[in-house]
Amino acid sequence: MGRLTTHVLDTANGLPGAEIPVELYKLEGNQAELLCTVYTNADGRTDKPLLADEAFKSGKYQLIFHTADYFRQQGVTLSEQPFLDDVVIRFGINDTDEHYHVPLLVSPFSFSTYRGS
């Protein structure tokens, strides 16, 4: 059976994004159901998959990475309303036998993602 994992890389400082809150939602039409909230560890990863086993189902999902406080803790001066605060990534899971890895590469002013392995 497949699983969903993530990690965060701080591309501005060349560090793993540690202690960043991450929320996972399942999307159904206009409804968003919060499935879990986790924090990244010292390596910028979660300690276990966000979804696995029977909970790993096909559908549309959303990850929200709360990054502004992380960058403030790194000593970055951000405006009261930072350019990037909550980074939202929406994606679909189709094959429940595969590993879906959704990494976030982030700086205070940009981000990117891809389907990792």
C-alpha positions as CSV (number, residue, x, y, z in Angstrom):
1,M,0.0,0.0,0.0
2,G,1.2,3.6,-0.7
3,R,1.9,6.5,1.6
4,L,2.1,10.3,1.6
5,T,5.3,12.0,2.9
6,T,6.7,15.5,2.9
7,H,9.8,17.5,3.9
8,V,10.8,21.2,3.9
9,L,14.1,22.7,2.7
10,D,15.0,26.2,3.6
11,T,16.6,27.3,0.3
12,A,17.5,30.8,1.7
13,N,19.8,29.4,4.4
14,G,20.6,25.9,3.0
15,L,19.0,24.2,6.0
16,P,16.2,21.7,6.6
17,G,13.0,23.5,7.6
18,A,12.7,22.4,11.2
19,E,9.7,22.8,13.5
20,I,7.4,24.0,10.8
21,P,3.7,23.3,11.3
22,V,2.1,21.4,8.4
23,E,-1.6,20.7,8.0
24,L,-3.1,18.1,5.7
25,Y,-6.6,18.4,4.4
26,K,-8.8,16.2,2.2
27,L,-10.8,18.2,-0.3
28,E,-14.3,17.3,-1.4
29,G,-16.0,19.9,-3.6
30,N,-15.9,23.1,-1.5
31,Q,-15.3,21.3,1.8
32,A,-11.9,20.8,3.4
33,E,-11.5,18.2,6.1
34,L,-8.5,18.6,8.4
35,L,-6.9,15.2,8.6
36,C,-3.8,16.0,10.7
37,T,-1.4,18.7,11.9
38,V,2.3,17.8,12.3
39,Y,5.6,19.5,12.8
40,T,8.7,18.9,10.8
41,N,11.6,17.4,12.7
42,A,15.3,18.6,12.8
43,D,15.8,17.1,9.4
44,G,12.8,19.0,7.9
45,R,10.8,15.8,7.6
46,T,7.8,14.4,9.5
47,D,8.4,11.5,11.9
48,K,5.9,9.3,10.1
49,P,3.9,9.4,6.8
50,L,1.0,11.9,6.7
51,L,-1.2,9.1,5.2
52,A,-0.6,5.4,5.1
53,D,-2.4,2.1,5.1
54,E,-6.2,2.3,5.1
55,A,-6.1,6.1,5.5
56,F,-4.2,6.5,2.2
57,K,-7.0,7.0,-0.4
58,S,-7.3,8.5,-3.8
59,G,-8.6,12.1,-4.0
60,K,-7.7,15.7,-3.9
61,Y,-5.6,17.0,-0.9
62,Q,-4.1,20.1,0.4
63,L,-1.0,20.8,2.5
64,I,-0.5,24.1,4.3
65,F,3.0,24.9,5.5
66,H,3.1,27.7,8.0
67,T,6.6,29.2,7.2
68,A,6.6,32.8,8.4
69,D,7.3,32.1,12.1
70,Y,10.1,29.7,11.0
71,F,11.9,32.4,9.0
72,R,11.4,34.9,11.9
73,Q,13.1,32.4,14.2
74,Q,16.0,32.2,11.7
75,G,16.5,36.0,12.1
76,V,14.8,37.1,8.9
77,T,13.0,40.4,9.2
78,L,9.6,40.0,7.7
79,S,6.9,42.7,7.4
80,E,3.8,42.4,9.5
81,Q,2.0,40.8,6.6
82,P,4.8,38.7,5.1
83,F,4.9,37.9,1.4
84,L,4.7,34.2,2.1
85,D,3.1,33.1,5.4
86,D,1.0,30.0,4.7
87,V,2.3,28.0,1.6
88,V,-0.6,26.0,0.2
89,I,0.0,23.0,-2.1
90,R,-3.0,21.2,-3.7
91,F,-2.4,17.8,-5.3
92,G,-4.2,14.6,-6.3
93,I,-3.5,11.0,-5.3
94,N,-4.6,8.5,-7.9
95,D,-2.7,5.3,-7.3
96,T,-3.0,4.1,-3.7
97,D,-0.1,1.6,-4.3
98,E,2.4,4.3,-4.9
99,H,4.5,6.6,-2.6
100,Y,3.6,10.2,-3.0
101,H,6.2,12.6,-1.7
102,V,5.5,16.3,-1.7
103,P,8.5,18.4,-0.7
104,L,8.5,22.1,-0.2
105,L,11.6,24.2,-1.1
106,V,11.0,27.6,0.4
107,S,12.5,31.0,1.1
108,P,10.8,34.1,2.5
109,F,9.9,35.2,-1.0
110,S,9.5,32.1,-3.1
111,F,8.7,28.4,-3.1
112,S,8.6,25.3,-5.3
113,T,7.5,21.8,-5.1
114,Y,7.5,18.6,-7.2
115,R,6.4,15.0,-7.0
116,G,9.4,13.4,-5.3
117,S,10.3,9.8,-4.7
